[in-house]
């Protein structure tokens, strides 16, 4: 499935949630979609848990 189709489905789900459930439902669907996306990337192996906990320093002594 192409990313365009996935984006279309996600947009339609958010649109339905916003129309029928209001802004709170829109935010809930968006947050759960983001969590599902991250979980899916983690399961596929494209994302590692350490990516969230690494320090952002450059490693060259400067901060």
Predicted model as a PDB file, atoms N, CA, C, CB and O in Angstrom, pLDDT in the B-factor column:
MODEL        1                                                                  
ATOM      1  N   UNK A   1       0.856  -1.162   0.000  1.00 75.00           N  
ATOM      2  CA  UNK A   1       0.000   0.000   0.000  1.00 75.00           C  
ATOM      3  C   UNK A   1       0.910   1.236   0.000  1.00 75.00           C  
ATOM      4  CB  UNK A   1      -0.978  -0.008   1.233  1.00 75.00           C  
ATOM      5  O   UNK A   1       1.851   1.324   0.789  1.00 75.00           O  
ATOM      6  N   UNK A   2       0.625   2.165  -0.872  1.00 77.00           N  
ATOM      7  CA  UNK A   2       1.476   3.353  -0.989  1.00 77.00           C  
ATOM      8  C   UNK A   2       1.204   4.317   0.172  1.00 77.00           C  
ATOM      9  CB  UNK A   2       1.238   4.063  -2.350  1.00 77.00           C  
ATOM     10  O   UNK A   2       0.158   4.269   0.819  1.00 77.00           O  
ATOM     11  N   UNK A   3       2.174   5.179   0.403  1.00 77.00           N  
ATOM     12  CA  UNK A   3       2.042   6.157   1.489  1.00 77.00           C  
ATOM     13  C   UNK A   3       0.912   7.139   1.207  1.00 77.00           C  
ATOM     14  CB  UNK A   3       3.359   6.919   1.690  1.00 77.00           C  
ATOM     15  O   UNK A   3       0.313   7.669   2.142  1.00 77.00           O  
ATOM     16  N   UNK A   4       0.612   7.389  -0.058  1.00 83.00           N  
ATOM     17  CA  UNK A   4      -0.501   8.280  -0.404  1.00 83.00           C  
ATOM     18  C   UNK A   4      -1.833   7.684   0.044  1.00 83.00           C  
ATOM     19  CB  UNK A   4      -0.526   8.548  -1.920  1.00 83.00           C  
ATOM     20  O   UNK A   4      -2.704   8.398   0.542  1.00 83.00           O  
ATOM     21  N   UNK A   5      -1.982   6.389  -0.132  1.00 80.00           N  
ATOM     22  CA  UNK A   5      -3.217   5.721   0.284  1.00 80.00           C  
ATOM     23  C   UNK A   5      -3.315   5.691   1.802  1.00 80.00           C  
ATOM     24  CB  UNK A   5      -3.282   4.288  -0.284  1.00 80.00           C  
ATOM     25  O   UNK A   5      -4.393   5.897   2.360  1.00 80.00           O  
ATOM     26  N   UNK A   6      -2.206   5.439   2.467  1.00 83.00           N  
ATOM     27  CA  UNK A   6      -2.200   5.451   3.930  1.00 83.00           C  
ATOM     28  C   UNK A   6      -2.561   6.845   4.442  1.00 83.00           C  
ATOM     29  CB  UNK A   6      -0.815   5.014   4.477  1.00 83.00           C  
ATOM     30  O   UNK A   6      -3.349   6.978   5.378  1.00 83.00           O  
ATOM     31  N   UNK A   7      -1.993   7.872   3.836  1.00 82.00           N  
ATOM     32  CA  UNK A   7      -2.324   9.246   4.214  1.00 82.00           C  
ATOM     33  C   UNK A   7      -3.790   9.571   3.967  1.00 82.00           C  
ATOM     34  CB  UNK A   7      -1.451  10.222   3.451  1.00 82.00           C  
ATOM     35  O   UNK A   7      -4.420  10.251   4.777  1.00 82.00           O  
ATOM     36  N   UNK A   8      -4.334   9.093   2.859  1.00 82.00           N  
ATOM     37  CA  UNK A   8      -5.747   9.304   2.556  1.00 82.00           C  
ATOM     38  C   UNK A   8      -6.638   8.656   3.612  1.00 82.00           C  
ATOM     39  CB  UNK A   8      -6.084   8.747   1.169  1.00 82.00           C  
ATOM     40  O   UNK A   8      -7.603   9.264   4.073  1.00 82.00           O  
ATOM     41  N   UNK A   9      -6.315   7.433   3.990  1.00 87.00           N  
ATOM     42  CA  UNK A   9      -7.108   6.722   4.996  1.00 87.00           C  
ATOM     43  C   UNK A   9      -7.012   7.426   6.355  1.00 87.00           C  
ATOM     44  CB  UNK A   9      -6.635   5.254   5.118  1.00 87.00           C  
ATOM     45  O   UNK A   9      -8.015   7.588   7.049  1.00 87.00           O  
ATOM     46  N   UNK A  10      -5.806   7.838   6.722  1.00 87.00           N  
ATOM     47  CA  UNK A  10      -5.637   8.547   7.992  1.00 87.00           C  
ATOM     48  C   UNK A  10      -6.401   9.870   7.987  1.00 87.00           C  
ATOM     49  CB  UNK A  10      -4.146   8.799   8.272  1.00 87.00           C  
ATOM     50  O   UNK A  10      -7.041  10.222   8.978  1.00 87.00           O  
ATOM     51  N   UNK A  11      -6.338  10.595   6.884  1.00 87.00           N  
ATOM     52  CA  UNK A  11      -7.065  11.858   6.782  1.00 87.00           C  
ATOM     53  C   UNK A  11      -8.567  11.668   6.858  1.00 87.00           C  
ATOM     54  CB  UNK A  11      -6.711  12.557   5.496  1.00 87.00           C  
ATOM     55  O   UNK A  11      -9.269  12.460   7.488  1.00 87.00           O  
ATOM     56  N   UNK A  12      -9.058  10.623   6.222  1.00 88.00           N  
ATOM     57  CA  UNK A  12     -10.493  10.347   6.278  1.00 88.00           C  
ATOM     58  C   UNK A  12     -10.923   9.965   7.693  1.00 88.00           C  
ATOM     59  CB  UNK A  12     -10.860   9.226   5.294  1.00 88.00           C  
ATOM     60  O   UNK A  12     -11.981  10.391   8.156  1.00 88.00           O  
ATOM     61  N   UNK A  13     -10.108   9.164   8.382  1.00 90.00           N  
ATOM     62  CA  UNK A  13     -10.434   8.780   9.759  1.00 90.00           C  
ATOM     63  C   UNK A  13     -10.465  10.005  10.658  1.00 90.00           C  
ATOM     64  CB  UNK A  13      -9.417   7.753  10.295  1.00 90.00           C  
ATOM     65  O   UNK A  13     -11.367  10.147  11.484  1.00 90.00           O  
ATOM     66  N   UNK A  14      -9.482  10.898  10.502  1.00 89.00           N  
ATOM     67  CA  UNK A  14      -9.472  12.117  11.309  1.00 89.00           C  
ATOM     68  C   UNK A  14     -10.650  13.023  10.965  1.00 89.00           C  
ATOM     69  CB  UNK A  14      -8.159  12.872  11.112  1.00 89.00           C  
ATOM     70  O   UNK A  14     -11.233  13.655  11.846  1.00 89.00           O  
ATOM     71  N   UNK A  15     -10.994  13.085   9.691  1.00 90.00           N  
ATOM     72  CA  UNK A  15     -12.141  13.888   9.277  1.00 90.00           C  
ATOM     73  C   UNK A  15     -13.447  13.377   9.869  1.00 90.00           C  
ATOM     74  CB  UNK A  15     -12.240  13.908   7.769  1.00 90.00           C  
ATOM     75  O   UNK A  15     -14.256  14.165  10.361  1.00 90.00           O  
ATOM     76  N   UNK A  16     -13.659  12.064   9.825  1.00 89.00           N  
ATOM     77  CA  UNK A  16     -14.869  11.484  10.412  1.00 89.00           C  
ATOM     78  C   UNK A  16     -14.908  11.705  11.922  1.00 89.00           C  
ATOM     79  CB  UNK A  16     -14.949   9.984  10.097  1.00 89.00           C  
ATOM     80  O   UNK A  16     -15.956  12.028  12.481  1.00 89.00           O  
ATOM     81  N   UNK A  17     -13.766  11.530  12.573  1.00 89.00           N  
ATOM     82  CA  UNK A  17     -13.719  11.731  14.018  1.00 89.00           C  
ATOM     83  C   UNK A  17     -14.022  13.177  14.366  1.00 89.00           C  
ATOM     84  CB  UNK A  17     -12.351  11.329  14.576  1.00 89.00           C  
ATOM     85  O   UNK A  17     -14.752  13.443  15.321  1.00 89.00           O  
ATOM     86  N   UNK A  18     -13.473  14.114  13.607  1.00 89.00           N  
ATOM     87  CA  UNK A  18     -13.732  15.524  13.862  1.00 89.00           C  
ATOM     88  C   UNK A  18     -15.171  15.903  13.598  1.00 89.00           C  
ATOM     89  CB  UNK A  18     -12.829  16.374  13.025  1.00 89.00           C  
ATOM     90  O   UNK A  18     -15.752  16.693  14.342  1.00 89.00           O  
ATOM     91  N   UNK A  19     -15.754  15.348  12.545  1.00 89.00           N  
ATOM     92  CA  UNK A  19     -17.126  15.702  12.192  1.00 89.00           C  
ATOM     93  C   UNK A  19     -18.143  15.111  13.167  1.00 89.00           C  
ATOM     94  CB  UNK A  19     -17.435  15.235  10.782  1.00 89.00           C  
ATOM     95  O   UNK A  19     -19.048  15.805  13.630  1.00 89.00           O  
ATOM     96  N   UNK A  20     -17.988  13.841  13.469  1.00 92.00           N  
ATOM     97  CA  UNK A  20     -18.979  13.163  14.300  1.00 92.00           C  
ATOM     98  C   UNK A  20     -18.691  13.256  15.799  1.00 92.00           C  
ATOM     99  CB  UNK A  20     -19.059  11.722  13.902  1.00 92.00           C  
ATOM    100  O   UNK A  20     -19.619  13.194  16.606  1.00 92.00           O  
ATOM    101  N   UNK A  21     -17.440  13.401  16.177  1.00 92.00           N  
ATOM    102  CA  UNK A  21     -17.112  13.370  17.597  1.00 92.00           C  
ATOM    103  C   UNK A  21     -16.620  14.683  18.160  1.00 92.00           C  
ATOM    104  CB  UNK A  21     -16.095  12.345  17.840  1.00 92.00           C  
ATOM    105  O   UNK A  21     -16.488  14.818  19.376  1.00 92.00           O  
ATOM    106  N   UNK A  22     -16.346  15.651  17.308  1.00 92.00           N  
ATOM    107  CA  UNK A  22     -15.850  16.937  17.785  1.00 92.00           C  
ATOM    108  C   UNK A  22     -14.333  16.962  17.859  1.00 92.00           C  
ATOM    109  CB  UNK A  22     -16.437  17.254  19.144  1.00 92.00           C  
ATOM    110  O   UNK A  22     -13.649  16.021  17.455  1.00 92.00           O  
ATOM    111  N   UNK A  23     -13.836  18.060  18.384  1.00 91.00           N  
ATOM    112  CA  UNK A  23     -12.398  18.280  18.413  1.00 91.00           C  
ATOM    113  C   UNK A  23     -11.691  17.304  19.356  1.00 91.00           C  
ATOM    114  CB  UNK A  23     -12.100  19.711  18.828  1.00 91.00           C  
ATOM    115  O   UNK A  23     -10.568  16.884  19.077  1.00 91.00           O  
ATOM    116  N   UNK A  24     -12.327  16.944  20.455  1.00 91.00           N  
ATOM    117  CA  UNK A  24     -11.730  15.987  21.392  1.00 91.00           C  
ATOM    118  C   UNK A  24     -11.514  14.634  20.744  1.00 91.00           C  
ATOM    119  CB  UNK A  24     -12.607  15.832  22.625  1.00 91.00           C  
ATOM    120  O   UNK A  24     -10.466  14.017  20.936  1.00 91.00           O  
ATOM    121  N   UNK A  25     -12.482  14.165  19.984  1.00 89.00           N  
ATOM    122  CA  UNK A  25     -12.343  12.895  19.278  1.00 89.00           C  
ATOM    123  C   UNK A  25     -11.263  12.990  18.205  1.00 89.00           C  
ATOM    124  CB  UNK A  25     -13.681  12.481  18.649  1.00 89.00           C  
ATOM    125  O   UNK A  25     -10.518  12.036  17.980  1.00 89.00           O  
ATOM    126  N   UNK A  26     -11.180  14.151  17.544  1.00 90.00           N  
ATOM    127  CA  UNK A  26     -10.135  14.373  16.542  1.00 90.00           C  
ATOM    128  C   UNK A  26      -8.757  14.221  17.174  1.00 90.00           C  
ATOM    129  CB  UNK A  26     -10.280  15.771  15.903  1.00 90.00           C  
ATOM    130  O   UNK A  26      -7.890  13.543  16.621  1.00 90.00           O  
ATOM    131  N   UNK A  27      -8.551  14.852  18.335  1.00 90.00           N  
ATOM    132  CA  UNK A  27      -7.259  14.760  19.012  1.00 90.00           C  
ATOM    133  C   UNK A  27      -6.964  13.342  19.481  1.00 90.00           C  
ATOM    134  CB  UNK A  27      -7.220  15.711  20.195  1.00 90.00           C  
ATOM    135  O   UNK A  27      -5.823  12.886  19.400  1.00 90.00           O  
ATOM    136  N   UNK A  28      -7.981  12.643  19.970  1.00 90.00           N  
ATOM    137  CA  UNK A  28      -7.801  11.265  20.419  1.00 90.00           C  
ATOM    138  C   UNK A  28      -7.395  10.366  19.262  1.00 90.00           C  
ATOM    139  CB  UNK A  28      -9.081  10.739  21.069  1.00 90.00           C  
ATOM    140  O   UNK A  28      -6.475   9.561  19.401  1.00 90.00           O  
ATOM    141  N   UNK A  29      -8.063  10.491  18.129  1.00 88.00           N  
ATOM    142  CA  UNK A  29      -7.725   9.669  16.966  1.00 88.00           C  
ATOM    143  C   UNK A  29      -6.326  10.004  16.461  1.00 88.00           C  
ATOM    144  CB  UNK A  29      -8.758   9.869  15.843  1.00 88.00           C  
ATOM    145  O   UNK A  29      -5.576   9.107  16.076  1.00 88.00           O  
ATOM    146  N   UNK A  30      -5.969  11.289  16.458  1.00 88.00           N  
ATOM    147  CA  UNK A  30      -4.636  11.683  16.012  1.00 88.00           C  
ATOM    148  C   UNK A  30      -3.559  11.131  16.946  1.00 88.00           C  
ATOM    149  CB  UNK A  30      -4.533  13.211  15.929  1.00 88.00           C  
ATOM    150  O   UNK A  30      -2.529  10.645  16.478  1.00 88.00           O  
ATOM    151  N   UNK A  31      -3.783  11.198  18.255  1.00 89.00           N  
ATOM    152  CA  UNK A  31      -2.799  10.691  19.216  1.00 89.00           C  
ATOM    153  C   UNK A  31      -2.663   9.175  19.112  1.00 89.00           C  
ATOM    154  CB  UNK A  31      -3.194  11.087  20.648  1.00 89.00           C  
ATOM    155  O   UNK A  31      -1.548   8.653  19.121  1.00 89.00           O  
ATOM    156  N   UNK A  32      -3.774   8.469  19.014  1.00 87.00           N  
ATOM    157  CA  UNK A  32      -3.707   7.012  18.882  1.00 87.00           C  
ATOM    158  C   UNK A  32      -3.078   6.603  17.559  1.00 87.00           C  
ATOM    159  CB  UNK A  32      -5.102   6.403  19.004  1.00 87.00           C  
ATOM    160  O   UNK A  32      -2.376   5.593  17.496  1.00 87.00           O  
ATOM    161  N   UNK A  33      -3.315   7.365  16.509  1.00 85.00           N  
ATOM    162  CA  UNK A  33      -2.671   7.093  15.233  1.00 85.00           C  
ATOM    163  C   UNK A  33      -1.166   7.258  15.317  1.00 85.00           C  
ATOM    164  CB  UNK A  33      -3.229   8.002  14.162  1.00 85.00           C  
ATOM    165  O   UNK A  33      -0.420   6.454  14.758  1.00 85.00           O  
ATOM    166  N   UNK A  34      -0.712   8.295  16.014  1.00 86.00           N  
ATOM    167  CA  UNK A  34       0.726   8.512  16.178  1.00 86.00           C  
ATOM    168  C   UNK A  34       1.365   7.385  16.995  1.00 86.00           C  
ATOM    169  CB  UNK A  34       0.987   9.869  16.855  1.00 86.00           C  
ATOM    170  O   UNK A  34       2.458   6.919  16.673  1.00 86.00           O  
ATOM    171  N   UNK A  35       0.680   6.957  18.043  1.00 86.00           N  
ATOM    172  CA  UNK A  35       1.186   5.852  18.856  1.00 86.00           C  
ATOM    173  C   UNK A  35       1.237   4.565  18.031  1.00 86.00           C  
ATOM    174  CB  UNK A  35       0.304   5.652  20.110  1.00 86.00           C  
ATOM    175  O   UNK A  35       2.196   3.800  18.124  1.00 86.00           O  
ATOM    176  N   UNK A  36       0.211   4.335  17.235  1.00 82.00           N  
ATOM    177  CA  UNK A  36       0.199   3.156  16.370  1.00 82.00           C  
ATOM    178  C   UNK A  36       1.291   3.192  15.322  1.00 82.00           C  
ATOM    179  CB  UNK A  36      -1.137   3.025  15.696  1.00 82.00           C  
ATOM    180  O   UNK A  36       1.887   2.163  15.007  1.00 82.00           O  
ATOM    181  N   UNK A  37       1.557   4.373  14.778  1.00 82.00           N  
ATOM    182  CA  UNK A  37       2.624   4.534  13.797  1.00 82.00           C  
ATOM    183  C   UNK A  37       3.977   4.207  14.406  1.00 82.00           C  
ATOM    184  CB  UNK A  37       2.628   5.955  13.241  1.00 82.00           C  
ATOM    185  O   UNK A  37       4.777   3.489  13.807  1.00 82.00           O  
ATOM    186  N   UNK A  38       4.229   4.731  15.591  1.00 81.00           N  
ATOM    187  CA  UNK A  38       5.501   4.476  16.269  1.00 81.00           C  
ATOM    188  C   UNK A  38       5.624   2.996  16.630  1.00 81.00           C  
ATOM    189  CB  UNK A  38       5.626   5.350  17.537  1.00 81.00           C  
ATOM    190  O   UNK A  38       6.693   2.408  16.469  1.00 81.00           O  
ATOM    191  N   UNK A  39       4.550   2.398  17.112  1.00 80.00           N  
ATOM    192  CA  UNK A  39       4.583   0.972  17.448  1.00 80.00           C  
ATOM    193  C   UNK A  39       4.828   0.126  16.200  1.00 80.00           C  
ATOM    194  CB  UNK A  39       3.267   0.547  18.127  1.00 80.00           C  
ATOM    195  O   UNK A  39       5.576  -0.850  16.254  1.00 80.00           O  
ATOM    196  N   UNK A  40       4.215   0.484  15.097  1.00 79.00           N  
ATOM    197  CA  UNK A  40       4.419  -0.246  13.852  1.00 79.00           C  
ATOM    198  C   UNK A  40       5.853  -0.153  13.364  1.00 79.00           C  
ATOM    199  CB  UNK A  40       3.483   0.272  12.788  1.00 79.00           C  
ATOM    200  O   UNK A  40       6.424  -1.148  12.918  1.00 79.00           O  
ATOM    201  N   UNK A  41       6.439   1.036  13.443  1.00 80.00           N  
ATOM    202  CA  UNK A  41       7.838   1.195  13.039  1.00 80.00           C  
ATOM    203  C   UNK A  41       8.756   0.387  13.949  1.00 80.00           C  
ATOM    204  CB  UNK A  41       8.243   2.680  13.061  1.00 80.00           C  
ATOM    205  O   UNK A  41       9.744  -0.186  13.490  1.00 80.00           O  
ATOM    206  N   UNK A  42       8.430   0.341  15.237  1.00 80.00           N  
ATOM    207  CA  UNK A  42       9.223  -0.429  16.192  1.00 80.00           C  
ATOM    208  C   UNK A  42       9.139  -1.921  15.881  1.00 80.00           C  
ATOM    209  CB  UNK A  42       8.749  -0.156  17.629  1.00 80.00           C  
ATOM    210  O   UNK A  42      10.157  -2.613  15.911  1.00 80.00           O  
ATOM    211  N   UNK A  43       7.952  -2.423  15.586  1.00 80.00           N  
ATOM    212  CA  UNK A  43       7.761  -3.845  15.297  1.00 80.00           C  
ATOM    213  C   UNK A  43       8.467  -4.225  13.997  1.00 80.00           C  
ATOM    214  CB  UNK A  43       6.258  -4.184  15.209  1.00 80.00           C  
ATOM    215  O   UNK A  43       9.030  -5.315  13.897  1.00 80.00           O  
ATOM    216  N   UNK A  44       8.443  -3.339  13.002  1.00 80.00           N  
ATOM    217  CA  UNK A  44       9.098  -3.626  11.730  1.00 80.00           C  
ATOM    218  C   UNK A  44      10.616  -3.570  11.832  1.00 80.00           C  
ATOM    219  CB  UNK A  44       8.625  -2.654  10.677  1.00 80.00           C  
ATOM    220  O   UNK A  44      11.313  -4.063  10.945  1.00 80.00           O  
ATOM    221  N   UNK A  45      11.132  -2.983  12.893  1.00 80.00           N  
ATOM    222  CA  UNK A  45      12.571  -2.884  13.076  1.00 80.00           C  
ATOM    223  C   UNK A  45      13.170  -1.606  12.529  1.00 80.00           C  
ATOM    224  CB  UNK A  45      13.231  -4.041  12.438  1.00 80.00           C  
ATOM    225  O   UNK A  45      14.391  -1.453  12.535  1.00 80.00           O  
ATOM    226  N   UNK A  46      12.344  -0.679  12.053  1.00 76.00           N  
ATOM    227  CA  UNK A  46      12.835   0.587  11.524  1.00 76.00           C  
ATOM    228  C   UNK A  46      13.181   1.578  12.616  1.00 76.00           C  
ATOM    229  CB  UNK A  46      11.816   1.189  10.605  1.00 76.00           C  
ATOM    230  O   UNK A  46      13.823   2.596  12.354  1.00 76.00           O  
ATOM    231  N   UNK A  47      12.765   1.292  13.833  1.00 73.00           N  
ATOM    232  CA  UNK A  47      12.950   2.211  14.942  1.00 73.00           C  
ATOM    233  C   UNK A  47      13.417   1.405  16.143  1.00 73.00           C  
ATOM    234  CB  UNK A  47      11.638   2.996  15.260  1.00 73.00           C  
ATOM    235  O   UNK A  47      12.914   0.314  16.414  1.00 73.00           O  
ATOM    236  N   UNK A  48      14.390   1.962  16.860  1.00 76.00           N  
ATOM    237  CA  UNK A  48      14.879   1.288  18.060  1.00 76.00           C  
ATOM    238  C   UNK A  48      14.503   2.106  19.281  1.00 76.00           C  
ATOM    239  CB  UNK A  48      16.412   1.074  17.996  1.00 76.00           C  
ATOM    240  O   UNK A  48      14.382   3.329  19.207  1.00 76.00           O  
ATOM    241  N   UNK A  49      14.322   1.439  20.388  1.00 72.00           N  
ATOM    242  CA  UNK A  49      13.922   2.111  21.617  1.00 72.00           C  
ATOM    243  C   UNK A  49      14.977   3.115  22.057  1.00 72.00           C  
ATOM    244  CB  UNK A  49      13.672   1.093  22.725  1.00 72.00           C  
ATOM    245  O   UNK A  49      14.639   4.142  22.647  1.00 72.00           O  
ATOM    246  N   UNK A  50      16.237   2.840  21.784  1.00 75.00           N  
ATOM    247  CA  UNK A  50      17.319   3.744  22.139  1.00 75.00           C  
ATOM    248  C   UNK A  50      17.267   5.073  21.401  1.00 75.00           C  
ATOM    249  CB  UNK A  50      18.625   3.084  21.875  1.00 75.00           C  
ATOM    250  O   UNK A  50      17.872   6.046  21.851  1.00 75.00           O  
ATOM    251  N   UNK A  51      16.559   5.135  20.278  1.00 70.00           N  
ATOM    252  CA  UNK A  51      16.433   6.386  19.530  1.00 70.00           C  
ATOM    253  C   UNK A  51      15.730   7.467  20.353  1.00 70.00           C  
ATOM    254  CB  UNK A  51      15.670   6.145  18.226  1.00 70.00           C  
ATOM    255  O   UNK A  51      15.950   8.658  20.132  1.00 70.00           O  
ATOM    256  N   UNK A  52      14.902   7.062  21.280  1.00 68.00           N  
ATOM    257  CA  UNK A  52      14.173   8.029  22.103  1.00 68.00           C  
ATOM    258  C   UNK A  52      14.980   8.503  23.303  1.00 68.00           C  
ATOM    259  CB  UNK A  52      12.873   7.424  22.577  1.00 68.00           C  
ATOM    260  O   UNK A  52      14.677   9.545  23.883  1.00 68.00           O  
ATOM    261  N   UNK A  53      16.009   7.742  23.680  1.00 74.00           N  
ATOM    262  CA  UNK A  53      16.730   8.029  24.920  1.00 74.00           C  
ATOM    263  C   UNK A  53      18.175   8.465  24.713  1.00 74.00           C  
ATOM    264  CB  UNK A  53      16.709   6.824  25.795  1.00 74.00           C  
ATOM    265  O   UNK A  53      18.900   8.665  25.688  1.00 74.00           O  
ATOM    266  N   UNK A  54      18.602   8.615  23.481  1.00 72.00           N  
ATOM    267  CA  UNK A  54      19.970   9.069  23.226  1.00 72.00           C  
ATOM    268  C   UNK A  54      20.110  10.538  23.558  1.00 72.00           C  
ATOM    269  CB  UNK A  54      20.365   8.818  21.768  1.00 72.00           C  
ATOM    270  O   UNK A  54      19.168  11.320  23.426  1.00 72.00           O  
ATOM    271  N   UNK A  55      21.302  10.896  23.989  1.00 69.00           N  
ATOM    272  CA  UNK A  55      21.568  12.319  24.239  1.00 69.00           C  
ATOM    273  C   UNK A  55      21.747  13.026  22.902  1.00 69.00           C  
ATOM    274  CB  UNK A  55      22.833  12.511  25.142  1.00 69.00           C  
ATOM    275  O   UNK A  55      22.093  12.409  21.895  1.00 69.00           O  
ATOM    276  N   UNK A  56      21.509  14.312  22.916  1.00 65.00           N  
ATOM    277  CA  UNK A  56      21.600  15.081  21.680  1.00 65.00           C  
ATOM    278  C   UNK A  56      22.924  15.793  21.512  1.00 65.00           C  
ATOM    279  CB  UNK A  56      20.498  16.078  21.624  1.00 65.00           C  
ATOM    280  O   UNK A  56      23.073  16.620  20.613  1.00 65.00           O  
ATOM    281  N   UNK A  57      23.904  15.481  22.377  1.00 66.00           N  
ATOM    282  CA  UNK A  57      25.199  16.155  22.233  1.00 66.00           C  
ATOM    283  C   UNK A  57      25.909  15.640  20.982  1.00 66.00           C  
ATOM    284  CB  UNK A  57      26.084  15.931  23.494  1.00 66.00           C  
ATOM    285  O   UNK A  57      25.606  14.561  20.474  1.00 66.00           O  
ATOM    286  N   UNK A  58      26.839  16.419  20.511  1.00 61.00           N  
ATOM    287  CA  UNK A  58      27.501  16.132  19.241  1.00 61.00           C  
ATOM    288  C   UNK A  58      28.618  15.110  19.376  1.00 61.00           C  
ATOM    289  CB  UNK A  58      28.052  17.399  18.654  1.00 61.00           C  
ATOM    290  O   UNK A  58      29.033  14.511  18.383  1.00 61.00           O  
ATOM    291  N   UNK A  59      29.104  14.907  20.581  1.00 59.00           N  
ATOM    292  CA  UNK A  59      30.177  13.962  20.791  1.00 59.00           C  
ATOM    293  C   UNK A  59      31.562  14.560  20.564  1.00 59.00           C  
ATOM    294  CB  UNK A  59      29.986  12.791  19.897  1.00 59.00           C  
ATOM    295  O   UNK A  59      32.562  13.850  20.670  1.00 59.00           O  
ATOM    296  N   UNK A  60      31.636  15.847  20.254  1.00 58.00           N  
ATOM    297  CA  UNK A  60      32.930  16.472  20.020  1.00 58.00           C  
ATOM    298  C   UNK A  60      33.355  17.352  21.201  1.00 58.00           C  
ATOM    299  CB  UNK A  60      32.886  17.299  18.740  1.00 58.00           C  
ATOM    300  O   UNK A  60      34.278  18.155  21.066  1.00 58.00           O  
ATOM    301  N   UNK A  61      32.715  17.214  22.319  1.00 56.00           N  
ATOM    302  CA  UNK A  61      33.079  17.977  23.506  1.00 56.00           C  
ATOM    303  C   UNK A  61      32.310  19.272  23.680  1.00 56.00           C  
ATOM    304  CB  UNK A  61      34.520  18.280  23.470  1.00 56.00           C  
ATOM    305  O   UNK A  61      32.282  19.830  24.777  1.00 56.00           O  
ATOM    306  N   UNK A  62      31.686  19.758  22.620  1.00 58.00           N  
ATOM    307  CA  UNK A  62      30.903  20.993  22.737  1.00 58.00           C  
ATOM    308  C   UNK A  62      29.474  20.675  23.164  1.00 58.00           C  
ATOM    309  CB  UNK A  62      30.902  21.768  21.401  1.00 58.00           C  
ATOM    310  O   UNK A  62      28.954  19.595  22.886  1.00 58.00           O  
ATOM    311  N   UNK A  63      28.861  21.617  23.832  1.00 54.00           N  
ATOM    312  CA  UNK A  63      27.465  21.436  24.223  1.00 54.00           C  
ATOM    313  C   UNK A  63      26.630  22.568  23.781  1.00 54.00           C  
ATOM    314  CB  UNK A  63      27.336  21.271  25.694  1.00 54.00           C  
ATOM    315  O   UNK A  63      25.424  22.578  24.028  1.00 54.00           O  
TER     316      UNK A  63                                                      
ENDMDL                                                                          
END                                                                             
